[in-house]
Amino acid sequence: IDTMEQNAKARIEIVDKMKELEKPVDTVEQIDKRLKDISALKNNPAVNDSLGSKLKELLTLYTKQKKKLAEEEKKTHDEQEAAEKKAYEDFKAKIEDLRKKMDWKAMLRECDILLGRPGGLQYQEEADKIKEEAKAAMEELKARERKRNEWQILNDDSSMWERTGDSKSEIYVDEEKKIILKNPNSS
């Protein structure tokens, strides 16, 4: 009689636990926990055929739900991967277009935008190379512009300039378009 009473109490506890297990869950982790709990209950000696079949139903239900969630998660992952790949392809196309247009500042902006996106850090090395290229091109353009300004100012005002003898003086124009005479031999 004591054994029967203990089994009856154990079955009541199992039924109460099963009611908790029947509550809906949303994540794979929650489902995994439910599946472990169901397995533990199935191994309880107090489980009779009726409770065993109910536990089997719960086990089947959660197994199907886990499979469905895994498929949805894979689909979402694949969609994210495809979107990321498309964004990267769009980035590369923009960079090539900007390179042809020699729009170096826009190239720098596009690299920053790419690196700011989720998952963008995987392109850090390539973006750094593109940034270096753009910065070097910008420096080259500045140097050409500076030379052009010097040439233009010096040639426009060439009547004012005269070199005599073996002068090592250099004449150049600074960024504010001031004409500078520099002699490395003098202080």
C-alpha positions as CSV (number, residue, x, y, z in Angstrom):
1,I,0.0,0.0,0.0
2,D,2.9,2.4,0.8
3,T,4.5,1.7,-2.5
4,M,1.1,2.3,-4.3
5,E,0.7,5.6,-2.4
6,Q,4.2,6.7,-3.2
7,N,3.7,5.9,-6.9
8,A,0.3,7.7,-6.9
9,K,2.0,10.8,-5.3
10,A,4.8,10.5,-7.8
11,R,2.3,10.3,-10.7
12,I,0.5,13.4,-9.4
13,E,3.9,15.3,-9.3
14,I,4.7,14.0,-12.8
15,V,1.3,15.2,-14.1
16,D,2.0,18.7,-12.5
17,K,5.4,18.7,-14.2
18,M,3.8,17.7,-17.5
19,K,1.4,20.6,-17.2
20,E,4.4,22.9,-16.9
21,L,6.1,21.2,-19.9
22,E,3.0,21.8,-22.0
23,K,3.4,25.6,-21.8
24,P,4.6,27.0,-25.2
25,V,8.3,27.9,-25.7
26,D,10.0,30.0,-28.3
27,T,13.7,29.1,-28.5
28,V,15.8,26.1,-29.3
29,E,17.4,26.3,-25.8
30,Q,14.0,26.2,-24.1
31,I,13.0,23.2,-26.2
32,D,16.3,21.4,-25.4
33,K,15.6,21.9,-21.7
34,R,12.0,20.6,-22.1
35,L,13.3,17.5,-24.0
36,K,15.8,16.8,-21.1
37,D,13.0,17.2,-18.5
38,I,10.7,14.8,-20.5
39,S,13.5,12.2,-20.8
40,A,14.1,12.4,-17.0
41,L,10.3,12.0,-16.4
42,K,10.1,9.0,-18.8
43,N,12.8,7.2,-16.7
44,N,10.8,7.6,-13.5
45,P,9.5,4.2,-12.3
46,A,6.2,5.7,-11.3
47,V,5.3,6.5,-14.9
48,N,2.5,4.2,-16.1
49,D,1.4,3.6,-19.7
50,S,-1.0,6.5,-19.8
51,L,1.7,9.0,-18.6
52,G,4.3,7.3,-20.8
53,S,2.2,7.9,-23.9
54,K,1.5,11.5,-22.9
55,L,5.3,12.0,-22.5
56,K,5.9,10.5,-25.9
57,E,3.4,12.9,-27.4
58,L,5.2,15.9,-25.7
59,L,8.6,14.5,-26.9
60,T,7.3,14.3,-30.5
61,L,5.8,17.7,-30.3
62,Y,9.0,19.4,-29.0
63,T,11.2,17.4,-31.5
64,K,9.1,18.7,-34.4
65,Q,9.1,22.2,-33.0
66,K,12.9,22.1,-32.6
67,K,13.3,20.9,-36.2
68,K,11.0,23.7,-37.4
69,L,12.9,26.4,-35.4
70,A,16.2,25.1,-36.7
71,E,14.9,25.3,-40.3
72,E,13.7,28.9,-39.7
73,E,17.0,29.8,-38.1
74,K,18.9,28.4,-41.1
75,K,16.6,30.2,-43.5
76,T,17.1,33.5,-41.6
77,H,20.9,32.9,-41.5
78,D,20.9,32.1,-45.3
79,E,18.9,35.3,-46.0
80,Q,21.3,37.4,-43.9
81,E,24.3,35.9,-45.6
82,A,22.8,36.6,-49.1
83,A,22.0,40.2,-48.0
84,E,25.5,40.6,-46.7
85,K,27.0,39.2,-49.9
86,K,24.8,41.6,-52.0
87,A,25.8,44.5,-49.9
88,Y,29.5,43.6,-50.4
89,E,29.0,43.2,-54.1
90,D,27.3,46.6,-54.2
91,F,30.2,48.1,-52.2
92,K,32.7,46.7,-54.7
93,A,30.7,48.1,-57.6
94,K,30.5,51.5,-56.0
95,I,34.2,51.5,-55.3
96,E,35.1,50.7,-58.9
97,D,32.7,53.5,-60.1
98,L,34.2,56.0,-57.7
99,R,37.7,54.9,-58.7
100,K,36.9,55.6,-62.3
101,K,35.5,59.0,-61.3
102,M,38.5,59.6,-59.0
103,D,36.2,60.5,-56.1
104,W,38.6,59.6,-53.4
105,K,36.6,61.2,-50.5
106,A,33.5,59.2,-51.5
107,M,35.6,56.0,-51.5
108,L,36.7,56.7,-47.9
109,R,33.1,57.3,-46.9
110,E,32.0,54.0,-48.5
111,C,34.7,52.1,-46.7
112,D,33.5,53.6,-43.4
113,I,29.9,52.7,-44.2
114,L,30.9,49.1,-45.0
115,L,32.8,48.8,-41.7
116,G,29.9,50.3,-39.8
117,R,27.5,47.6,-40.9
118,P,26.9,44.4,-38.9
119,G,29.5,41.9,-40.1
120,G,31.5,44.6,-41.9
121,L,34.6,44.1,-39.8
122,Q,35.4,41.0,-41.8
123,Y,36.2,43.3,-44.7
124,Q,38.6,45.4,-42.5
125,E,41.8,44.5,-44.4
126,E,40.3,45.2,-47.9
127,A,38.7,48.4,-46.7
128,D,42.1,49.5,-45.2
129,K,43.8,48.9,-48.6
130,I,41.2,50.9,-50.4
131,K,41.5,53.7,-47.9
132,E,45.3,53.8,-48.3
133,E,44.8,54.0,-52.1
134,A,42.4,56.8,-51.8
135,K,44.5,58.8,-49.3
136,A,47.6,58.4,-51.5
137,A,45.6,59.6,-54.5
138,M,44.4,62.6,-52.6
139,E,47.9,63.4,-51.5
140,E,49.1,63.1,-55.1
141,L,46.3,65.4,-56.2
142,K,47.2,68.0,-53.5
143,A,50.9,67.9,-54.6
144,R,49.9,68.4,-58.3
145,E,47.6,71.2,-57.4
146,R,50.3,72.8,-55.3
147,K,52.8,72.5,-58.2
148,R,50.2,73.9,-60.6
149,N,49.6,76.9,-58.4
150,E,53.3,77.5,-58.1
151,W,53.9,77.3,-61.8
152,Q,50.9,79.5,-62.5
153,I,51.8,82.2,-60.0
154,L,55.5,82.1,-60.9
155,N,54.9,82.2,-64.7
156,D,52.2,84.8,-64.4
157,D,54.6,87.0,-62.5
158,S,57.8,85.9,-64.3
159,S,58.9,89.4,-65.1
160,M,59.4,90.0,-61.4
161,W,61.7,87.0,-60.8
162,E,65.3,86.8,-61.8
163,R,67.9,84.3,-60.8
164,T,71.5,85.4,-60.8
165,G,74.6,83.4,-60.9
166,D,74.7,80.0,-59.1
167,S,71.7,80.6,-56.8
168,K,70.4,77.6,-55.0
169,S,67.3,79.4,-53.8
170,E,64.0,77.7,-54.3
171,I,60.8,79.6,-55.1
172,Y,57.5,78.1,-54.3
173,V,53.9,79.0,-53.4
174,D,52.4,77.9,-50.1
175,E,48.8,76.8,-49.5
176,E,47.7,80.4,-49.0
177,K,49.2,81.3,-52.4
178,K,52.0,83.3,-50.9
179,I,55.3,83.3,-52.9
180,I,58.1,82.0,-50.7
181,L,61.8,82.2,-51.5
182,K,63.9,79.6,-49.7
183,N,67.6,79.3,-49.7
184,P,69.0,76.1,-48.1
185,N,72.5,77.7,-47.8
186,S,71.4,80.6,-45.7
187,S,69.8,80.7,-42.3
